[in-house]
C-alpha cells in the first residue's frame, strides 16, 4: 500500500507499527468525519478498509492518541500530519478539510 510505504519513509517507524497507526487514524476519521467524505477517502486509499477493520474501537482523539502511544507511535511525531497530507493529495484539499473540520479536536494534531 502506497500510504504505508510513504509513512514508513516519512516517520521512520517499522512497517507493522505504521500499519497499526494508520488503522487507528482511519478508525478515528471514520467515526468522527462525515460519512460521505470518508467513503470517498477510503475509495481513494486502496488497502485502507482492512487497516480500519484491524483497528480496535475507541473513540475520540485522546483514545486514538493513547492507542498510538501504545503502538510505539505518537500523533505529535508527524504521522497524523503526514497521513492528512497524503489524503489531501489523493482526495483533494476541500474534501479532507471537511473531514478534519468535522472534529475540531483533530486540528491540534494536523
Secondary structure as UniProt FT lines:
FT   HELIX           2..11
FT   HELIX           15..32
FT   HELIX           35..44
FT   TURN            46..47
FT   HELIX           48..54
FT   HELIX           61..70
FT   TURN            71..72
FT   HELIX           75..77
FT   HELIX           79..91
FT   HELIX           93..101
FT   HELIX           104..109
//
